[in-house]
Amino acid sequence: MQDYSDSDQKQDMSVLHSMGYAQELERRMSQFSNFAVSFSIICILSGGINSLAQATAGAGGAAIGIGWPLGCFISFVFAVAMAQISSAYPTAGGLYHWGSILGNRFTGWLTAWFNLLGLVTVLGAINVGTYYFFMGSFGTPYFGLADTTLTRIVFLAIITGGQAMVNHMGIGLTAKLTDFSGYLIFATAILLALVCLTAADSYDIARLFTFSNYSGEAGGNVWPETSGTWVFLLGLLLPIYTITGYDASAHTSEETVKAAHSVPRGMVSSVLWSALFGYIMLCSFVLMIPNMDDAAKQGWNVFFWAMDAQVHPIIKDILYLAILVSQWLCGLATVTSVSRMIFAFSRDGGLPASKALAKVSPTYRTPVAAIWVGSILSVLFVWGSSLVSIGETPVYTIVVSCTVIFLFFSFAIPITLGLFAWGTSKWDKMGPWNLGESMFKLFAVLSILAMVLIFILGVQPPNDWALYITVGFLVLTALIWFGLESRRFRGPPIGDEVARRQAEIAAAEKAVGQV
């Protein structure tokens, strides 16, 4: 890269070496590429469309006009606090490293497991969302496909395998595709908004700020019957679920040039641009809806119902194709994030078969085993959890509702530790992206309060079993830690251990041809 000088390269490697790690992965990602990988995972064309019923079948127009900005702000406070930490510690699997160095071995290990479980399940959820979008747009209307477990798993295996193969072939190809994804999402969101506004019968702006209560049968039973205030709060899960995944900027730190500068900017800007373009797109869609009462009754089918009713078939199919490609690229970027987390945790011995999972291909400079293991686990998760139900609810649906809780817990742990570690020996040197103590602590406190809200919302009916799964996972985690890992797991290199690893660092870099 023309603007990446030798001194910049030495600075990036020096920071990485100071944390006890070798430059095994290849730095091919620009600042825009680092932004694009998070922007692609957030993908307003994925969560913003596939989970739209949480708003339209809940509080109606106000769930978008008022709820979307409010939910995006909740995600924004996490991103800002994490950006501060990422600038000081720009490593792959950043959250795990932050949790360790700002706390201790246990908090780092706990952060890694929450983040890893969240990433694997969210990869499965993203690709399941792509499957259902494909079925609604092309699969059933054009090919006559029926939704069966076999069809779903075969579809997932094919698209996830393709995402893994691209990641396998190097960060250069992945970065080019996620860069394209960034532009595609921008263009498609704008085009969708323009089409919706053109197709709208009228512009009832007041609809965006009108509170309704479509819980129960009025909203296709997306939410159980409850109060108007509560159904509005539950609708916040739409933006909160959509605007996540920005930790990918941190996970790709070791492949990003000028990481201490680029990573925090990529993290924060991906949230801001997603929030803005998502708001424009979804407000335009709400204005296009012929009748809010009829839209609410459609439940999860509201997007296809409105598009069928208002948009020309050819234009509609062009939009569907662009959205489908964007959703596949969203999964592609998520595979990148999952694999870097597995790689980072494994190089410190945090997972079974860590030696194999931490191995980097000297040809492609990617953690090949981590890529394929993460991808396979996501498909197996969807397959296995789809076969088991609790009552009438598939375990898959319940676990996916836990995904948001798991991910945000993994964000909240290092942020909370940073709140108390600021200025101590654990965190006495800030990165170049620096909010200042008062501002960081404000965002840290807001993040903690937001985590409490997310947890409360995430375990409400129909996802009340998420509470038991989350508590069960915490109990299982405690048993594994105290029964085994507390004696075995050493954590990342800290203090004198960093100096001791200098020879290992040199050998690892030589093995992948890094000079």
C-alpha positions in Angstrom: 0.0 0.0 0.0 1.4 3.4 -1.0 0.6 5.1 2.2 2.0 2.3 4.4 5.6 3.1 4.9 8.4 0.9 6.3 8.3 2.9 9.5 4.5 2.3 9.8 5.1 -1.5 9.3 7.8 -1.5 11.9 5.5 0.4 14.3 2.7 -2.1 13.9 5.1 -5.0 14.4 6.7 -3.4 17.4 3.3 -3.0 19.1 2.4 -6.6 18.4 5.8 -7.8 19.6 5.4 -5.8 22.8 2.3 -7.9 23.6 4.3 -11.1 22.9 2.9 -12.1 19.5 4.5 -12.7 16.1 3.4 -11.1 12.9 2.1 -14.4 11.4 -1.0 -13.0 9.7 -0.6 -10.7 6.7 -1.3 -6.9 6.9 -3.3 -6.3 3.8 -6.3 -4.5 5.2 -6.5 -0.7 4.8 -8.4 1.5 7.1 -11.5 1.3 4.8 -11.1 -2.5 4.7 -11.1 -2.6 8.5 -14.3 -0.5 8.5 -15.8 -2.6 5.7 -15.4 -5.9 7.6 -17.5 -4.6 10.5 -19.9 -2.7 8.3 -20.4 -6.0 6.3 -21.1 -8.0 9.5 -23.5 -5.4 10.8 -25.2 -5.5 7.3 -28.4 -3.5 7.7 -29.7 -5.5 4.7 -29.5 -8.7 6.8 -30.7 -8.0 10.4 -32.5 -4.9 9.4 -34.7 -6.8 7.0 -34.9 -10.3 8.4 -35.8 -9.1 11.9 -38.0 -6.2 10.8 -41.1 -7.8 12.3 -39.8 -7.1 15.8 -40.7 -3.5 15.1 -43.6 -3.6 12.7 -45.4 -6.3 14.7 -44.6 -4.6 17.9 -44.9 -0.8 18.5 -45.4 -0.1 14.8 -44.0 3.0 13.1 -42.5 4.4 16.3 -40.4 1.3 16.7 -38.5 2.5 13.7 -38.8 6.3 13.9 -37.9 6.5 17.6 -36.7 3.0 18.5 -34.1 2.6 15.8 -32.0 5.6 16.8 -32.3 4.7 20.5 -31.2 1.1 19.9 -28.4 2.2 17.7 -27.2 4.6 20.4 -27.0 1.6 22.8 -24.7 -0.2 20.3 -22.7 3.0 19.8 -21.7 3.4 23.5 -20.2 -0.1 23.4 -18.4 0.6 20.2 -16.9 3.9 21.5 -15.7 2.3 24.8 -14.2 -0.7 22.9 -12.5 1.6 20.4 -10.6 3.2 23.3 -9.2 -0.1 24.4 -8.6 -1.4 20.9 -6.3 1.5 20.2 -4.1 0.6 23.1 -4.1 -3.2 22.4 -4.6 -3.8 18.7 -4.5 -7.7 18.5 -6.4 -10.4 16.8 -9.2 -11.7 19.1 -8.9 -8.3 20.8 -11.6 -8.8 23.4 -10.0 -11.9 24.9 -6.7 -10.1 25.2 -8.3 -7.0 26.7 -10.2 -9.1 29.2 -6.9 -10.8 30.3 -4.6 -7.8 30.5 -7.1 -5.4 32.1 -8.3 -8.2 34.5 -6.8 -11.6 34.9 -6.6 -15.1 33.3 -10.2 -15.9 34.3 -11.8 -12.7 33.0 -9.9 -13.1 29.7 -10.9 -16.8 29.4 -14.6 -15.9 30.2 -14.6 -13.1 27.6 -13.2 -15.5 25.0 -15.9 -18.1 25.6 -18.8 -15.7 25.6 -17.4 -14.0 22.4 -16.7 -17.3 20.7 -20.0 -18.8 21.5 -21.8 -15.6 20.3 -19.8 -15.5 17.1 -20.4 -19.2 16.1 -24.1 -18.9 16.8 -24.4 -15.5 15.1 -22.7 -17.0 12.0 -25.3 -19.7 11.9 -28.1 -17.2 12.5 -26.9 -14.9 9.7 -26.7 -17.7 7.2 -30.1 -19.0 8.3 -31.5 -15.5 7.7 -29.9 -15.6 4.3 -31.6 -19.0 3.7 -35.0 -17.7 4.6 -34.5 -14.5 2.5 -33.6 -16.7 -0.4 -36.6 -18.9 0.1 -38.9 -15.9 0.3 -37.4 -14.1 -2.7 -36.4 -16.8 -5.1 -36.5 -20.3 -3.6 -40.2 -20.8 -3.2 -41.6 -18.4 -5.9 -39.2 -19.4 -8.7 -37.9 -22.9 -7.8 -40.9 -24.2 -5.8 -38.6 -25.2 -2.9 -40.2 -26.2 0.4 -38.7 -25.3 3.8 -37.4 -28.6 5.3 -34.5 -29.3 7.6 -32.6 -31.1 4.9 -33.0 -28.1 2.4 -32.0 -25.7 5.1 -28.8 -27.6 6.1 -27.7 -28.3 2.5 -28.2 -24.6 1.7 -26.2 -23.6 4.8 -23.4 -26.1 4.1 -23.0 -24.7 0.5 -22.9 -21.0 1.4 -20.9 -21.4 4.6 -18.4 -23.6 2.7 -18.0 -20.9 0.1 -17.4 -18.3 2.7 -14.8 -20.5 4.4 -13.0 -21.2 1.1 -12.7 -17.4 0.3 -11.3 -16.8 3.8 -8.9 -19.8 3.3 -7.4 -18.2 0.2 -6.1 -15.1 2.0 -7.1 -11.9 3.6 -6.4 -10.0 0.4 -9.3 -11.7 -1.4 -11.5 -11.4 1.7 -10.7 -7.7 2.0 -11.5 -7.0 -1.6 -14.9 -8.7 -1.2 -15.8 -7.0 2.0 -14.7 -3.7 0.5 -17.1 -4.4 -2.3 -19.7 -5.4 0.3 -19.4 -2.0 1.9 -20.1 -0.2 -1.3 -22.9 -2.7 -2.2 -24.7 -2.2 1.1 -24.5 1.6 0.8 -25.8 1.5 -2.8 -28.6 -1.1 -2.1 -29.8 0.7 1.0 -30.1 4.0 -1.0 -31.8 2.2 -3.9 -34.2 0.4 -1.6 -35.1 3.7 0.1 -35.7 5.5 -3.3 -37.8 2.6 -4.5 -39.9 2.6 -1.3 -40.4 6.4 -1.5 -41.4 6.2 -5.1 -43.8 3.3 -4.5 -45.4 4.9 -1.4 -49.1 6.0 -1.8 -48.5 9.0 0.4 -45.9 10.3 2.9 -47.5 10.0 6.3 -44.5 11.1 8.3 -46.5 11.0 11.6 -46.6 7.3 11.2 -42.9 7.1 12.2 -43.7 8.6 15.5 -47.0 6.9 16.2 -47.0 4.3 19.0 -49.1 1.2 18.5 -49.5 -2.1 20.3 -49.5 -5.0 17.9 -48.5 -7.6 20.4 -50.4 -10.9 20.3 -52.6 -11.8 17.4 -52.6 -8.2 16.0 -48.9 -8.6 15.2 -49.0 -12.2 14.0 -47.9 -13.4 17.5 -44.3 -12.2 16.9 -44.5 -10.9 20.5 -46.8 -12.3 23.2 -49.6 -9.9 24.2 -48.2 -7.3 26.5 -48.3 -3.5 27.3 -47.5 -0.8 24.7 -44.4 0.4 26.7 -43.0 -3.1 27.0 -43.5 -4.0 23.3 -41.7 -0.8 22.4 -38.8 -1.8 24.6 -38.8 -5.3 23.1 -38.6 -3.7 19.6 -35.2 -2.2 20.5 -33.8 -5.7 19.9 -34.1 -5.0 16.2 -31.4 -2.3 16.1 -29.4 -3.8 18.9 -29.3 -7.2 17.2 -28.6 -5.6 13.8 -25.9 -3.2 15.0 -23.5 -5.7 16.4 -20.4 -7.5 15.0 -18.3 -4.4 15.0 -15.8 -6.3 17.1 -14.6 -7.7 13.8 -12.5 -4.5 13.4 -10.6 -5.6 16.6 -10.4 -9.3 15.5 -8.6 -8.2 12.3 -6.2 -5.9 14.0 -3.1 -7.9 13.1 -4.1 -7.7 9.4 -4.8 -4.0 9.4 -2.3 -1.3 8.6 -1.7 1.4 11.2 -3.9 -0.7 13.5 -3.8 1.5 16.5 -5.4 4.3 14.4 -7.5 2.3 11.9 -9.2 -0.2 14.2 -11.0 2.3 16.6 -12.1 4.4 13.6 -13.3 1.4 11.7 -15.3 0.2 14.8 -17.0 3.5 15.5 -17.6 4.6 11.9 -19.2 1.2 11.0 -21.8 1.7 13.7 -22.5 5.4 12.8 -22.9 4.7 9.0 -25.0 1.6 9.6 -27.3 3.5 12.0 -27.7 6.4 9.5 -28.3 4.4 6.3 -30.4 1.8 8.2 -32.6 4.6 9.5 -33.1 6.1 6.0 -33.9 2.7 4.5 -36.3 1.5 7.2 -38.1 4.8 7.5 -38.7 4.8 3.8 -40.0 1.2 4.0 -42.4 2.1 6.8 -43.7 5.1 4.7 -44.3 2.7 1.8 -46.5 0.3 3.8 -50.1 0.6 2.6 -51.6 0.1 6.0 -49.8 -0.5 9.3 -52.5 -2.7 10.8 -52.4 -5.0 7.8 -48.6 -5.0 7.9 -48.5 -6.0 11.5 -50.7 -9.0 10.9 -48.1 -10.3 8.4 -45.7 -11.0 11.2 -42.3 -12.2 9.9 -43.5 -11.9 6.3 -44.0 -8.2 6.4 -41.0 -7.3 4.1 -42.1 -9.6 1.2 -45.7 -8.7 1.7 -45.1 -5.0 1.3 -42.7 -5.4 -1.6 -45.1 -7.7 -3.4 -47.9 -5.2 -2.9 -46.1 -2.0 -3.9 -43.0 -2.6 -6.0 -42.7 -3.6 -9.7 -41.6 -7.3 -10.0 -38.5 -6.7 -12.0 -37.2 -3.9 -9.7 -38.1 -6.0 -6.7 -36.1 -9.0 -8.0 -33.1 -6.8 -8.7 -33.2 -5.5 -5.1 -33.7 -9.0 -3.8 -30.6 -10.2 -5.7 -28.5 -7.3 -4.3 -29.7 -8.0 -0.8 -29.0 -11.7 -1.1 -25.4 -11.0 -2.2 -25.0 -8.6 0.7 -26.2 -11.1 3.1 -23.8 -13.8 1.8 -20.9 -11.3 2.1 -22.1 -10.6 5.7 -21.6 -14.2 6.5 -18.2 -14.1 4.7 -17.0 -11.3 7.0 -18.4 -13.2 10.0 -16.3 -16.2 9.2 -13.3 -13.9 9.2 -14.2 -12.7 12.7 -14.9 -16.1 14.1 -11.7 -17.6 12.8 -9.5 -14.8 14.1 -11.1 -15.2 17.5 -10.4 -19.0 17.4 -6.9 -18.4 16.2 -6.1 -15.8 18.9 -7.5 -17.9 21.8 -5.8 -21.0 20.5 -2.3 -19.5 20.2 -2.5 -19.1 24.0 -3.8 -22.6 24.5 -7.4 -21.7 25.2 -9.1 -24.4 23.1 -8.8 -28.1 22.6 -6.4 -28.9 19.7 -5.0 -25.4 20.1 -1.8 -26.1 18.3 -3.6 -27.0 15.1 -6.1 -24.2 15.4 -3.4 -21.6 15.9 -1.4 -22.8 12.9 -1.1 -20.2 10.0 -0.8 -21.3 6.4 2.6 -20.1 5.1 1.0 -20.0 1.6 -2.1 -18.0 2.3 -1.1 -16.4 5.7 -4.5 -17.4 7.2 -5.5 -19.6 10.1 -6.9 -22.3 7.9 -8.0 -24.8 10.6 -9.7 -22.1 12.6 -11.6 -20.9 9.5 -13.0 -24.4 8.7 -13.6 -25.4 12.3 -15.6 -22.2 13.0 -17.6 -22.6 9.8 -18.4 -26.3 10.4 -19.4 -25.6 14.0 -21.9 -23.0 12.9 -23.6 -25.4 10.5 -23.6 -28.2 13.1 -25.1 -25.8 15.6 -28.0 -25.0 13.3 -28.6 -28.6 12.4 -28.5 -30.0 15.9 -30.5 -27.2 17.5 -33.2 -27.4 14.8 -33.9 -31.0 15.6 -34.7 -30.3 19.3 -37.5 -28.3 20.8 -38.5 -27.1 24.2 -42.3 -27.1 24.1 -43.2 -25.7 20.7 -40.0 -23.6 20.4 -36.9 -25.0 18.6 -33.7 -24.8 20.6 -32.2 -23.0 17.7 -34.6 -20.0 18.1 -33.9 -19.9 21.9 -30.1 -20.0 21.5 -30.1 -17.4 18.8 -31.9 -15.1 21.3 -29.0 -15.8 23.6 -26.5 -14.7 20.9 -27.1 -11.0 21.6 -26.6 -11.6 25.3 -23.4 -13.6 24.8 -21.9 -11.1 22.4 -22.7 -8.0 24.5 -21.4 -9.8 27.7 -18.1 -10.3 25.9 -18.1 -6.6 25.1 -19.1 -5.5 28.6 -16.4 -7.5 30.5 -13.3 -5.8 29.2 -15.1 -2.4 29.2 -16.0 -2.8 32.9 -12.4 -3.9 33.7 -11.1 -0.9 31.8 -13.3 1.4 33.9 -11.4 0.3 37.0 -8.0 -0.3 35.4 -7.6 3.1 33.8 -4.4 4.8 35.1 -3.3 1.7 37.0 -0.3 -0.5 36.2 -2.6 -2.7 34.1 -3.5 0.2 31.8 -1.2 3.1 32.1 -0.6 3.8 28.4 -3.3 4.8 26.0 -3.3 4.4 22.3 -3.4 7.3 19.8 -7.2 7.1 19.7 -7.9 8.6 23.1 -11.2 9.9 24.5 -9.7 11.0 27.8 -10.4 9.5 31.2 -13.8 11.2 31.9 -15.3 10.5 28.5 -14.2 6.9 28.5 -15.6 6.3 32.0 -18.9 7.9 31.0 -19.2 5.5 28.0 -18.1 2.6 30.2 -20.9 3.3 32.7 -23.4 3.7 29.9 -22.2 0.3 28.5 -22.8 -1.4 31.8 -26.3 0.1 32.1 -27.0 -0.9 28.5 -25.9 -4.4 29.2 -28.4 -4.7 32.0 -31.2 -3.5 29.7 -30.1 -6.0 26.9 -30.1 -8.9 29.4 -33.6 -8.0 30.7 -35.0 -7.6 27.1 -33.3 -10.7 25.9 -34.9 -13.1 28.3 -38.5 -12.0 27.9 -41.2 -14.2 26.3 -41.1 -15.8 23.8 -37.4 -16.0 24.6 -37.8 -16.7 28.3 -35.8 -19.9 28.1 -32.8 -17.8 27.1 -32.5 -17.0 30.8 -32.0 -20.6 31.8 -29.6 -21.2 28.9 -27.5 -18.2 29.9 -27.4 -19.2 33.6 -26.7 -22.8 32.6 -23.8 -21.6 30.4 -22.4 -19.6 33.3 -22.6 -22.6 35.7 -21.0 -24.8 33.1 -18.3 -22.2 32.5 -17.6 -22.0 36.3 -17.3 -25.8 36.5 -14.9 -26.0 33.6 -12.8 -23.2 34.9 -12.4 -24.3 38.5 -12.3 -28.0 37.5 -9.7 -27.8 34.8 -8.8 -24.5 33.1 -7.7 -22.6 36.2 -4.7 -24.9 36.5 -4.0 -25.4 32.8 -4.7 -22.1 31.0 -1.8 -19.6 31.3 -3.4 -16.7 29.4 -1.7 -14.3 27.1 1.9 -13.3 27.7 2.3 -10.5 30.2 5.3 -8.9 31.8 8.5 -11.0 31.7 6.8 -13.7 29.6 6.8 -11.2 26.7 10.6 -10.9 26.7 10.9 -14.7 27.1 9.0 -15.3 23.9 11.2 -13.2 21.6 12.9 -16.3 20.1 9.5 -18.0 19.5 8.2 -14.8 17.8 11.2 -14.8 15.5 10.7 -18.5 14.6 7.0 -18.0 14.0 7.6 -15.1 11.7 10.3 -16.9 9.8 7.9 -19.9 9.3 5.4 -17.8 7.3 8.0 -15.8 5.4 7.7 -12.6 7.4 10.8 -10.5 7.1 
